[in-house]
Amino acid sequence: MADPAIDHDDEDLFSTPDDAADEAATLRGLADAAAGRVVDNETVMRWVESWATANPLPRPKCG
């Protein structure tokens, strides 16, 4: 059930789509991938899983 104390009619920063910004972010991501500036999923998952350990791994580098 929705909280009646919250006015759901108010627009906020994240409720208005910005198609131009979304398109620009997509194009940057595609350019990064085409240039090899990526981190493979296995490396990312190993990094994320390490957060719950006594010795978390450093953030992986692209390439």
ZIHU-V730806 format. One record per pair of residues at least 12 apart in sequence whose C-alpha atoms are under 10 Angstrom apart, sorted by the first residue. I is the first residue (numbers start at 0). J is the second residue. Records with the same first field share a line. If there is no record, write none. Layout:
BEGIN
I->J ; J
END
This chain:
BEGIN
31->61
32->61 ; 62
34->62
35->61 ; 62
36->60 ; 61 ; 62
37->59 ; 60 ; 61 ; 62
38->59 ; 60 ; 61 ; 62
39->59 ; 61 ; 62
42->58 ; 59 ; 60
43->58 ; 59 ; 60
45->59
46->58 ; 59
END
